[in-house]
Amino acid sequence: HDILDAATTAVRRRPDDRTDGDPFLADVLGPAFTRYSSPGQRQAIRTVLCSADGATIVVNLPTGSGKSAVAIAPALL
């Protein structure tokens, strides 16, 4: 019984670092996007939005932390 429970129970490997999103997130990405995945994602999106045209921004975040939204949200704005 313990082995079956261990095999079927989800174990969260990463802490829940979600943080409140900026108002434009839901407007651009849809109503499901009201929060950032992490403070790092929030900073990355804000950095991209504030950077000069033609600037190069390098975003280094863990897998599953929202790097795609960092590229997509500013492009849709």
PDB file of N, CA, C and O in Angstrom:
ATOM      1  N   HIS A   1       0.826  -1.191   0.000  1.00  0.00           N
ATOM      2  CA  HIS A   1       0.000   0.000   0.000  1.00  0.00           C
ATOM      3  C   HIS A   1       0.869   1.253   0.000  1.00  0.00           C
ATOM      4  O   HIS A   1       0.552   2.195  -0.727  1.00  0.00           O
ATOM      5  N   ASP A   2       1.931   1.309   0.767  1.00  0.00           N
ATOM      6  CA  ASP A   2       2.816   2.468   0.802  1.00  0.00           C
ATOM      7  C   ASP A   2       3.528   2.674  -0.531  1.00  0.00           C
ATOM      8  O   ASP A   2       3.741   3.810  -0.953  1.00  0.00           O
ATOM      9  N   ILE A   3       3.898   1.575  -1.195  1.00  0.00           N
ATOM     10  CA  ILE A   3       4.586   1.678  -2.480  1.00  0.00           C
ATOM     11  C   ILE A   3       3.648   2.268  -3.527  1.00  0.00           C
ATOM     12  O   ILE A   3       4.068   3.114  -4.318  1.00  0.00           O
ATOM     13  N   LEU A   4       2.405   1.844  -3.548  1.00  0.00           N
ATOM     14  CA  LEU A   4       1.433   2.374  -4.493  1.00  0.00           C
ATOM     15  C   LEU A   4       1.188   3.866  -4.240  1.00  0.00           C
ATOM     16  O   LEU A   4       1.110   4.647  -5.188  1.00  0.00           O
ATOM     17  N   ASP A   5       1.069   4.258  -2.995  1.00  0.00           N
ATOM     18  CA  ASP A   5       0.884   5.672  -2.664  1.00  0.00           C
ATOM     19  C   ASP A   5       2.072   6.512  -3.141  1.00  0.00           C
ATOM     20  O   ASP A   5       1.893   7.601  -3.687  1.00  0.00           O
ATOM     21  N   ALA A   6       3.254   6.008  -2.934  1.00  0.00           N
ATOM     22  CA  ALA A   6       4.456   6.729  -3.335  1.00  0.00           C
ATOM     23  C   ALA A   6       4.528   6.870  -4.854  1.00  0.00           C
ATOM     24  O   ALA A   6       5.015   7.882  -5.359  1.00  0.00           O
ATOM     25  N   ALA A   7       4.057   5.880  -5.572  1.00  0.00           N
ATOM     26  CA  ALA A   7       4.126   5.903  -7.032  1.00  0.00           C
ATOM     27  C   ALA A   7       3.069   6.813  -7.645  1.00  0.00           C
ATOM     28  O   ALA A   7       3.269   7.330  -8.744  1.00  0.00           O
ATOM     29  N   THR A   8       1.968   7.015  -6.969  1.00  0.00           N
ATOM     30  CA  THR A   8       0.871   7.789  -7.553  1.00  0.00           C
ATOM     31  C   THR A   8       0.705   9.186  -6.957  1.00  0.00           C
ATOM     32  O   THR A   8      -0.148   9.951  -7.406  1.00  0.00           O
ATOM     33  N   THR A   9       1.495   9.517  -5.972  1.00  0.00           N
ATOM     34  CA  THR A   9       1.394  10.830  -5.335  1.00  0.00           C
ATOM     35  C   THR A   9       2.384  11.792  -5.970  1.00  0.00           C
ATOM     36  O   THR A   9       3.572  11.490  -6.088  1.00  0.00           O
ATOM     37  N   ALA A  10       1.886  12.951  -6.379  1.00  0.00           N
ATOM     38  CA  ALA A  10       2.765  13.960  -6.981  1.00  0.00           C
ATOM     39  C   ALA A  10       3.615  14.605  -5.894  1.00  0.00           C
ATOM     40  O   ALA A  10       3.125  14.959  -4.822  1.00  0.00           O
ATOM     41  N   VAL A  11       4.879  14.745  -6.193  1.00  0.00           N
ATOM     42  CA  VAL A  11       5.805  15.392  -5.273  1.00  0.00           C
ATOM     43  C   VAL A  11       6.286  16.680  -5.931  1.00  0.00           C
ATOM     44  O   VAL A  11       6.877  16.652  -7.011  1.00  0.00           O
ATOM     45  N   ARG A  12       6.032  17.792  -5.283  1.00  0.00           N
ATOM     46  CA  ARG A  12       6.460  19.088  -5.826  1.00  0.00           C
ATOM     47  C   ARG A  12       7.963  19.234  -5.606  1.00  0.00           C
ATOM     48  O   ARG A  12       8.443  19.189  -4.473  1.00  0.00           O
ATOM     49  N   ARG A  13       8.690  19.407  -6.687  1.00  0.00           N
ATOM     50  CA  ARG A  13      10.151  19.482  -6.623  1.00  0.00           C
ATOM     51  C   ARG A  13      10.659  20.908  -6.473  1.00  0.00           C
ATOM     52  O   ARG A  13      11.788  21.118  -6.030  1.00  0.00           O
ATOM     53  N   ARG A  14       9.850  21.876  -6.831  1.00  0.00           N
ATOM     54  CA  ARG A  14      10.263  23.267  -6.816  1.00  0.00           C
ATOM     55  C   ARG A  14       9.274  24.059  -5.965  1.00  0.00           C
ATOM     56  O   ARG A  14       8.071  23.805  -6.031  1.00  0.00           O
ATOM     57  N   PRO A  15       9.744  24.991  -5.183  1.00  0.00           N
ATOM     58  CA  PRO A  15       8.809  25.786  -4.373  1.00  0.00           C
ATOM     59  C   PRO A  15       7.891  26.635  -5.261  1.00  0.00           C
ATOM     60  O   PRO A  15       8.250  26.992  -6.383  1.00  0.00           O
ATOM     61  N   ASP A  16       6.729  26.941  -4.749  1.00  0.00           N
ATOM     62  CA  ASP A  16       5.776  27.777  -5.473  1.00  0.00           C
ATOM     63  C   ASP A  16       6.187  29.236  -5.295  1.00  0.00           C
ATOM     64  O   ASP A  16       5.925  29.843  -4.257  1.00  0.00           O
ATOM     65  N   ASP A  17       6.826  29.784  -6.310  1.00  0.00           N
ATOM     66  CA  ASP A  17       7.336  31.154  -6.251  1.00  0.00           C
ATOM     67  C   ASP A  17       6.471  32.134  -7.030  1.00  0.00           C
ATOM     68  O   ASP A  17       6.889  33.264  -7.285  1.00  0.00           O
ATOM     69  N   ARG A  18       5.248  31.702  -7.417  1.00  0.00           N
ATOM     70  CA  ARG A  18       4.404  32.597  -8.212  1.00  0.00           C
ATOM     71  C   ARG A  18       4.185  33.919  -7.490  1.00  0.00           C
ATOM     72  O   ARG A  18       4.082  33.973  -6.264  1.00  0.00           O
ATOM     73  N   THR A  19       4.118  34.970  -8.277  1.00  0.00           N
ATOM     74  CA  THR A  19       3.926  36.303  -7.735  1.00  0.00           C
ATOM     75  C   THR A  19       2.895  37.044  -8.581  1.00  0.00           C
ATOM     76  O   THR A  19       2.708  36.720  -9.754  1.00  0.00           O
ATOM     77  N   ASP A  20       2.238  38.017  -8.006  1.00  0.00           N
ATOM     78  CA  ASP A  20       1.194  38.743  -8.714  1.00  0.00           C
ATOM     79  C   ASP A  20       1.710  39.314 -10.027  1.00  0.00           C
ATOM     80  O   ASP A  20       2.822  39.837 -10.105  1.00  0.00           O
ATOM     81  N   GLY A  21       0.879  39.202 -11.049  1.00  0.00           N
ATOM     82  CA  GLY A  21       1.252  39.688 -12.370  1.00  0.00           C
ATOM     83  C   GLY A  21       0.863  41.133 -12.584  1.00  0.00           C
ATOM     84  O   GLY A  21       0.045  41.692 -11.854  1.00  0.00           O
ATOM     85  N   ASP A  22       1.459  41.721 -13.588  1.00  0.00           N
ATOM     86  CA  ASP A  22       1.085  43.068 -14.001  1.00  0.00           C
ATOM     87  C   ASP A  22      -0.226  42.981 -14.777  1.00  0.00           C
ATOM     88  O   ASP A  22      -0.525  41.938 -15.360  1.00  0.00           O
ATOM     89  N   PRO A  23      -1.017  44.063 -14.795  1.00  0.00           N
ATOM     90  CA  PRO A  23      -2.317  44.027 -15.468  1.00  0.00           C
ATOM     91  C   PRO A  23      -2.264  43.615 -16.940  1.00  0.00           C
ATOM     92  O   PRO A  23      -3.207  42.997 -17.434  1.00  0.00           O
ATOM     93  N   PHE A  24      -1.192  43.942 -17.643  1.00  0.00           N
ATOM     94  CA  PHE A  24      -1.137  43.626 -19.067  1.00  0.00           C
ATOM     95  C   PHE A  24      -1.019  42.130 -19.353  1.00  0.00           C
ATOM     96  O   PHE A  24      -1.336  41.695 -20.460  1.00  0.00           O
ATOM     97  N   LEU A  25      -0.571  41.335 -18.384  1.00  0.00           N
ATOM     98  CA  LEU A  25      -0.387  39.905 -18.633  1.00  0.00           C
ATOM     99  C   LEU A  25      -1.668  39.236 -19.100  1.00  0.00           C
ATOM    100  O   LEU A  25      -1.679  38.575 -20.139  1.00  0.00           O
ATOM    101  N   ALA A  26      -2.735  39.398 -18.355  1.00  0.00           N
ATOM    102  CA  ALA A  26      -4.009  38.770 -18.724  1.00  0.00           C
ATOM    103  C   ALA A  26      -4.548  39.363 -20.023  1.00  0.00           C
ATOM    104  O   ALA A  26      -5.160  38.651 -20.818  1.00  0.00           O
ATOM    105  N   ASP A  27      -4.328  40.647 -20.244  1.00  0.00           N
ATOM    106  CA  ASP A  27      -4.795  41.273 -21.478  1.00  0.00           C
ATOM    107  C   ASP A  27      -4.118  40.674 -22.702  1.00  0.00           C
ATOM    108  O   ASP A  27      -4.747  40.488 -23.744  1.00  0.00           O
ATOM    109  N   VAL A  28      -2.837  40.375 -22.567  1.00  0.00           N
ATOM    110  CA  VAL A  28      -2.046  39.892 -23.701  1.00  0.00           C
ATOM    111  C   VAL A  28      -2.078  38.370 -23.838  1.00  0.00           C
ATOM    112  O   VAL A  28      -2.254  37.852 -24.941  1.00  0.00           O
ATOM    113  N   LEU A  29      -1.910  37.656 -22.735  1.00  0.00           N
ATOM    114  CA  LEU A  29      -1.782  36.195 -22.780  1.00  0.00           C
ATOM    115  C   LEU A  29      -3.072  35.446 -22.470  1.00  0.00           C
ATOM    116  O   LEU A  29      -3.149  34.236 -22.684  1.00  0.00           O
ATOM    117  N   GLY A  30      -4.079  36.146 -21.970  1.00  0.00           N
ATOM    118  CA  GLY A  30      -5.352  35.499 -21.654  1.00  0.00           C
ATOM    119  C   GLY A  30      -5.620  35.490 -20.166  1.00  0.00           C
ATOM    120  O   GLY A  30      -4.718  35.718 -19.360  1.00  0.00           O
ATOM    121  N   PRO A  31      -6.875  35.223 -19.800  1.00  0.00           N
ATOM    122  CA  PRO A  31      -7.301  35.334 -18.406  1.00  0.00           C
ATOM    123  C   PRO A  31      -6.618  34.357 -17.443  1.00  0.00           C
ATOM    124  O   PRO A  31      -6.655  34.570 -16.231  1.00  0.00           O
ATOM    125  N   ALA A  32      -6.014  33.320 -17.945  1.00  0.00           N
ATOM    126  CA  ALA A  32      -5.320  32.373 -17.069  1.00  0.00           C
ATOM    127  C   ALA A  32      -3.985  32.911 -16.569  1.00  0.00           C
ATOM    128  O   ALA A  32      -3.389  32.349 -15.650  1.00  0.00           O
ATOM    129  N   PHE A  33      -3.515  33.999 -17.174  1.00  0.00           N
ATOM    130  CA  PHE A  33      -2.195  34.543 -16.837  1.00  0.00           C
ATOM    131  C   PHE A  33      -2.338  35.783 -15.966  1.00  0.00           C
ATOM    132  O   PHE A  33      -2.206  36.909 -16.445  1.00  0.00           O
ATOM    133  N   THR A  34      -2.604  35.569 -14.702  1.00  0.00           N
ATOM    134  CA  THR A  34      -2.731  36.684 -13.764  1.00  0.00           C
ATOM    135  C   THR A  34      -1.542  36.755 -12.815  1.00  0.00           C
ATOM    136  O   THR A  34      -1.443  37.669 -11.996  1.00  0.00           O
ATOM    137  N   ARG A  35      -0.642  35.784 -12.932  1.00  0.00           N
ATOM    138  CA  ARG A  35       0.521  35.741 -12.050  1.00  0.00           C
ATOM    139  C   ARG A  35       1.764  35.391 -12.849  1.00  0.00           C
ATOM    140  O   ARG A  35       1.695  34.727 -13.883  1.00  0.00           O
ATOM    141  N   TYR A  36       2.889  35.848 -12.352  1.00  0.00           N
ATOM    142  CA  TYR A  36       4.177  35.423 -12.902  1.00  0.00           C
ATOM    143  C   TYR A  36       4.551  34.093 -12.273  1.00  0.00           C
ATOM    144  O   TYR A  36       4.166  33.808 -11.139  1.00  0.00           O
ATOM    145  N   SER A  37       5.295  33.285 -12.998  1.00  0.00           N
ATOM    146  CA  SER A  37       5.755  32.001 -12.473  1.00  0.00           C
ATOM    147  C   SER A  37       6.756  32.170 -11.344  1.00  0.00           C
ATOM    148  O   SER A  37       6.845  31.338 -10.442  1.00  0.00           O
ATOM    149  N   SER A  38       7.506  33.263 -11.409  1.00  0.00           N
ATOM    150  CA  SER A  38       8.541  33.515 -10.408  1.00  0.00           C
ATOM    151  C   SER A  38       8.940  34.985 -10.465  1.00  0.00           C
ATOM    152  O   SER A  38       8.643  35.674 -11.441  1.00  0.00           O
ATOM    153  N   PRO A  39       9.608  35.460  -9.429  1.00  0.00           N
ATOM    154  CA  PRO A  39      10.138  36.829  -9.501  1.00  0.00           C
ATOM    155  C   PRO A  39      11.115  37.008 -10.669  1.00  0.00           C
ATOM    156  O   PRO A  39      11.220  38.097 -11.233  1.00  0.00           O
ATOM    157  N   GLY A  40      11.826  35.942 -11.026  1.00  0.00           N
ATOM    158  CA  GLY A  40      12.756  36.014 -12.156  1.00  0.00           C
ATOM    159  C   GLY A  40      12.037  36.259 -13.470  1.00  0.00           C
ATOM    160  O   GLY A  40      12.513  37.025 -14.308  1.00  0.00           O
ATOM    161  N   GLN A  41      10.890  35.611 -13.656  1.00  0.00           N
ATOM    162  CA  GLN A  41      10.110  35.829 -14.866  1.00  0.00           C
ATOM    163  C   GLN A  41       9.588  37.267 -14.906  1.00  0.00           C
ATOM    164  O   GLN A  41       9.621  37.914 -15.953  1.00  0.00           O
ATOM    165  N   ARG A  42       9.112  37.757 -13.777  1.00  0.00           N
ATOM    166  CA  ARG A  42       8.623  39.142 -13.707  1.00  0.00           C
ATOM    167  C   ARG A  42       9.730  40.108 -14.104  1.00  0.00           C
ATOM    168  O   ARG A  42       9.508  41.011 -14.910  1.00  0.00           O
ATOM    169  N   GLN A  43      10.918  39.923 -13.544  1.00  0.00           N
ATOM    170  CA  GLN A  43      12.039  40.811 -13.855  1.00  0.00           C
ATOM    171  C   GLN A  43      12.444  40.700 -15.315  1.00  0.00           C
ATOM    172  O   GLN A  43      12.768  41.706 -15.946  1.00  0.00           O
ATOM    173  N   ALA A  44      12.431  39.498 -15.856  1.00  0.00           N
ATOM    174  CA  ALA A  44      12.821  39.315 -17.257  1.00  0.00           C
ATOM    175  C   ALA A  44      11.843  40.019 -18.198  1.00  0.00           C
ATOM    176  O   ALA A  44      12.272  40.701 -19.129  1.00  0.00           O
ATOM    177  N   ILE A  45      10.543  39.866 -17.972  1.00  0.00           N
ATOM    178  CA  ILE A  45       9.558  40.517 -18.838  1.00  0.00           C
ATOM    179  C   ILE A  45       9.662  42.025 -18.712  1.00  0.00           C
ATOM    180  O   ILE A  45       9.618  42.733 -19.718  1.00  0.00           O
ATOM    181  N   ARG A  46       9.799  42.522 -17.504  1.00  0.00           N
ATOM    182  CA  ARG A  46       9.925  43.968 -17.314  1.00  0.00           C
ATOM    183  C   ARG A  46      11.200  44.498 -17.970  1.00  0.00           C
ATOM    184  O   ARG A  46      11.201  45.596 -18.525  1.00  0.00           O
ATOM    185  N   THR A  47      12.276  43.729 -17.909  1.00  0.00           N
ATOM    186  CA  THR A  47      13.536  44.137 -18.537  1.00  0.00           C
ATOM    187  C   THR A  47      13.383  44.225 -20.044  1.00  0.00           C
ATOM    188  O   THR A  47      13.837  45.186 -20.664  1.00  0.00           O
ATOM    189  N   VAL A  48      12.742  43.220 -20.637  1.00  0.00           N
ATOM    190  CA  VAL A  48      12.527  43.234 -22.085  1.00  0.00           C
ATOM    191  C   VAL A  48      11.677  44.438 -22.489  1.00  0.00           C
ATOM    192  O   VAL A  48      11.968  45.106 -23.481  1.00  0.00           O
ATOM    193  N   LEU A  49      10.627  44.707 -21.718  1.00  0.00           N
ATOM    194  CA  LEU A  49       9.741  45.827 -22.050  1.00  0.00           C
ATOM    195  C   LEU A  49      10.442  47.181 -21.931  1.00  0.00           C
ATOM    196  O   LEU A  49      10.099  48.117 -22.654  1.00  0.00           O
ATOM    197  N   CYS A  50      11.413  47.295 -21.035  1.00  0.00           N
ATOM    198  CA  CYS A  50      12.100  48.573 -20.812  1.00  0.00           C
ATOM    199  C   CYS A  50      13.377  48.727 -21.631  1.00  0.00           C
ATOM    200  O   CYS A  50      14.000  49.788 -21.604  1.00  0.00           O
ATOM    201  N   SER A  51      13.771  47.701 -22.348  1.00  0.00           N
ATOM    202  CA  SER A  51      15.035  47.761 -23.081  1.00  0.00           C
ATOM    203  C   SER A  51      14.879  48.547 -24.378  1.00  0.00           C
ATOM    204  O   SER A  51      13.781  48.685 -24.917  1.00  0.00           O
ATOM    205  N   ALA A  52      15.986  49.047 -24.852  1.00  0.00           N
ATOM    206  CA  ALA A  52      16.005  49.809 -26.104  1.00  0.00           C
ATOM    207  C   ALA A  52      15.796  48.871 -27.291  1.00  0.00           C
ATOM    208  O   ALA A  52      16.129  47.688 -27.226  1.00  0.00           O
ATOM    209  N   ASP A  53      15.243  49.414 -28.372  1.00  0.00           N
ATOM    210  CA  ASP A  53      15.105  48.626 -29.602  1.00  0.00           C
ATOM    211  C   ASP A  53      16.462  48.092 -30.032  1.00  0.00           C
ATOM    212  O   ASP A  53      17.460  48.813 -30.019  1.00  0.00           O
ATOM    213  N   GLY A  54      16.486  46.840 -30.407  1.00  0.00           N
ATOM    214  CA  GLY A  54      17.728  46.225 -30.858  1.00  0.00           C
ATOM    215  C   GLY A  54      18.607  45.696 -29.748  1.00  0.00           C
ATOM    216  O   GLY A  54      19.664  45.129 -30.024  1.00  0.00           O
ATOM    217  N   ALA A  55      18.202  45.864 -28.498  1.00  0.00           N
ATOM    218  CA  ALA A  55      19.005  45.374 -27.370  1.00  0.00           C
ATOM    219  C   ALA A  55      18.977  43.848 -27.335  1.00  0.00           C
ATOM    220  O   ALA A  55      18.028  43.223 -27.808  1.00  0.00           O
ATOM    221  N   THR A  56      20.013  43.266 -26.779  1.00  0.00           N
ATOM    222  CA  THR A  56      20.083  41.828 -26.583  1.00  0.00           C
ATOM    223  C   THR A  56      19.891  41.537 -25.108  1.00  0.00           C
ATOM    224  O   THR A  56      20.629  42.055 -24.270  1.00  0.00           O
ATOM    225  N   ILE A  57      18.913  40.718 -24.784  1.00  0.00           N
ATOM    226  CA  ILE A  57      18.633  40.336 -23.399  1.00  0.00           C
ATOM    227  C   ILE A  57      18.817  38.825 -23.289  1.00  0.00           C
ATOM    228  O   ILE A  57      18.246  38.071 -24.076  1.00  0.00           O
ATOM    229  N   VAL A  58      19.603  38.387 -22.328  1.00  0.00           N
ATOM    230  CA  VAL A  58      19.805  36.967 -22.071  1.00  0.00           C
ATOM    231  C   VAL A  58      19.006  36.598 -20.833  1.00  0.00           C
ATOM    232  O   VAL A  58      19.202  37.179 -19.765  1.00  0.00           O
ATOM    233  N   VAL A  59      18.095  35.620 -20.976  1.00  0.00           N
ATOM    234  CA  VAL A  59      17.255  35.182 -19.865  1.00  0.00           C
ATOM    235  C   VAL A  59      17.663  33.764 -19.499  1.00  0.00           C
ATOM    236  O   VAL A  59      17.602  32.858 -20.330  1.00  0.00           O
ATOM    237  N   ASN A  60      18.075  33.576 -18.264  1.00  0.00           N
ATOM    238  CA  ASN A  60      18.498  32.274 -17.773  1.00  0.00           C
ATOM    239  C   ASN A  60      17.598  31.904 -16.592  1.00  0.00           C
ATOM    240  O   ASN A  60      17.830  32.344 -15.466  1.00  0.00           O
ATOM    241  N   LEU A  61      16.578  31.097 -16.855  1.00  0.00           N
ATOM    242  CA  LEU A  61      15.639  30.646 -15.830  1.00  0.00           C
ATOM    243  C   LEU A  61      15.514  29.135 -15.901  1.00  0.00           C
ATOM    244  O   LEU A  61      15.762  28.549 -16.955  1.00  0.00           O
ATOM    245  N   PRO A  62      15.137  28.490 -14.807  1.00  0.00           N
ATOM    246  CA  PRO A  62      14.977  27.029 -14.822  1.00  0.00           C
ATOM    247  C   PRO A  62      13.874  26.581 -15.778  1.00  0.00           C
ATOM    248  O   PRO A  62      12.991  27.360 -16.135  1.00  0.00           O
ATOM    249  N   THR A  63      13.938  25.336 -16.177  1.00  0.00           N
ATOM    250  CA  THR A  63      12.906  24.733 -17.012  1.00  0.00           C
ATOM    251  C   THR A  63      11.542  24.888 -16.352  1.00  0.00           C
ATOM    252  O   THR A  63      11.388  24.654 -15.154  1.00  0.00           O
ATOM    253  N   GLY A  64      10.561  25.285 -17.147  1.00  0.00           N
ATOM    254  CA  GLY A  64       9.209  25.410 -16.645  1.00  0.00           C
ATOM    255  C   GLY A  64       8.925  26.690 -15.887  1.00  0.00           C
ATOM    256  O   GLY A  64       7.892  26.798 -15.226  1.00  0.00           O
ATOM    257  N   SER A  65       9.818  27.659 -15.970  1.00  0.00           N
ATOM    258  CA  SER A  65       9.625  28.887 -15.201  1.00  0.00           C
ATOM    259  C   SER A  65       9.101  30.045 -16.035  1.00  0.00           C
ATOM    260  O   SER A  65       9.012  31.169 -15.540  1.00  0.00           O
ATOM    261  N   GLY A  66       8.755  29.792 -17.290  1.00  0.00           N
ATOM    262  CA  GLY A  66       8.085  30.807 -18.082  1.00  0.00           C
ATOM    263  C   GLY A  66       8.933  31.607 -19.040  1.00  0.00           C
ATOM    264  O   GLY A  66       8.619  32.764 -19.319  1.00  0.00           O
ATOM    265  N   LYS A  67      10.001  31.021 -19.554  1.00  0.00           N
ATOM    266  CA  LYS A  67      10.830  31.752 -20.509  1.00  0.00           C
ATOM    267  C   LYS A  67      10.061  32.069 -21.789  1.00  0.00           C
ATOM    268  O   LYS A  67      10.285  33.114 -22.399  1.00  0.00           O
ATOM    269  N   SER A  68       9.171  31.191 -22.198  1.00  0.00           N
ATOM    270  CA  SER A  68       8.390  31.435 -23.419  1.00  0.00           C
ATOM    271  C   SER A  68       7.552  32.697 -23.287  1.00  0.00           C
ATOM    272  O   SER A  68       7.463  33.487 -24.227  1.00  0.00           O
ATOM    273  N   ALA A  69       6.942  32.889 -22.136  1.00  0.00           N
ATOM    274  CA  ALA A  69       6.133  34.095 -21.914  1.00  0.00           C
ATOM    275  C   ALA A  69       6.998  35.350 -21.941  1.00  0.00           C
ATOM    276  O   ALA A  69       6.511  36.430 -22.279  1.00  0.00           O
ATOM    277  N   VAL A  70       8.267  35.220 -21.590  1.00  0.00           N
ATOM    278  CA  VAL A  70       9.177  36.370 -21.635  1.00  0.00           C
ATOM    279  C   VAL A  70       9.334  36.850 -23.082  1.00  0.00           C
ATOM    280  O   VAL A  70       9.474  38.049 -23.324  1.00  0.00           O
ATOM    281  N   ALA A  71       9.313  35.944 -24.019  1.00  0.00           N
ATOM    282  CA  ALA A  71       9.429  36.317 -25.430  1.00  0.00           C
ATOM    283  C   ALA A  71       8.079  36.682 -26.040  1.00  0.00           C
ATOM    284  O   ALA A  71       7.986  37.606 -26.849  1.00  0.00           O
ATOM    285  N   ILE A  72       7.037  35.956 -25.652  1.00  0.00           N
ATOM    286  CA  ILE A  72       5.735  36.119 -26.305  1.00  0.00           C
ATOM    287  C   ILE A  72       5.004  37.378 -25.828  1.00  0.00           C
ATOM    288  O   ILE A  72       4.485  38.127 -26.656  1.00  0.00           O
ATOM    289  N   ALA A  73       4.950  37.626 -24.533  1.00  0.00           N
ATOM    290  CA  ALA A  73       4.167  38.761 -24.019  1.00  0.00           C
ATOM    291  C   ALA A  73       4.622  40.102 -24.592  1.00  0.00           C
ATOM    292  O   ALA A  73       3.782  40.870 -25.061  1.00  0.00           O
ATOM    293  N   PRO A  74       5.912  40.411 -24.572  1.00  0.00           N
ATOM    294  CA  PRO A  74       6.327  41.694 -25.158  1.00  0.00           C
ATOM    295  C   PRO A  74       6.059  41.765 -26.673  1.00  0.00           C
ATOM    296  O   PRO A  74       5.742  42.832 -27.199  1.00  0.00           O
ATOM    297  N   ALA A  75       6.188  40.637 -27.359  1.00  0.00           N
ATOM    298  CA  ALA A  75       5.935  40.637 -28.803  1.00  0.00           C
ATOM    299  C   ALA A  75       4.460  40.931 -29.092  1.00  0.00           C
ATOM    300  O   ALA A  75       4.147  41.610 -30.070  1.00  0.00           O
ATOM    301  N   LEU A  76       3.569  40.436 -28.266  1.00  0.00           N
ATOM    302  CA  LEU A  76       2.134  40.663 -28.472  1.00  0.00           C
ATOM    303  C   LEU A  76       1.699  42.069 -28.062  1.00  0.00           C
ATOM    304  O   LEU A  76       0.683  42.575 -28.540  1.00  0.00           O
ATOM    305  N   LEU A  77       2.468  42.691 -27.183  1.00  0.00           N
ATOM    306  CA  LEU A  77       2.139  44.060 -26.796  1.00  0.00           C
ATOM    307  C   LEU A  77       2.409  44.987 -27.941  1.00  0.00           C
ATOM    308  O   LEU A  77       2.196  46.194 -27.822  1.00  0.00           O
TER     309      LEU A  77
END
